[in-house]
Amino acid sequence: MGFRFRKSVKIGPFRINFSKSGVGYSVGSKGYRVTKRADGRIQETYSVPGTGVSYVKTSKKEK
């Protein structure tokens, strides 16, 4: 099992993540969030608040 390191800074609905692999950011609220990952992929998360149920859609890596 490997360890991961991530530092997050939250400013309102925005979150900036600093990791070993780069910088990513996300914006959203309860129910919907869009994330630009450090590897360049875009991830959309749809969830039903309070239930633990969510759906994640990840795009292919941009060239």
Stockholm file with secondary structure:
# STOCKHOLM 1.0

chainA/1-63         MGFRFRKSVKIGPFRINFSKSGVGYSVGSKGYRVTKRADGRIQETYSVPGTGVSYVKTSKKEK
#=GR chainA/1-63 SS CCCCCEEEEEETTEEEEEETTEEEEEEEETTEEEEECTTSCEEEEEEETTTTEEEEEECCCCC
#=GC SS_cons        CCCCCEEEEEETTEEEEEETTEEEEEEEETTEEEEECTTSCEEEEEEETTTTEEEEEECCCCC
//
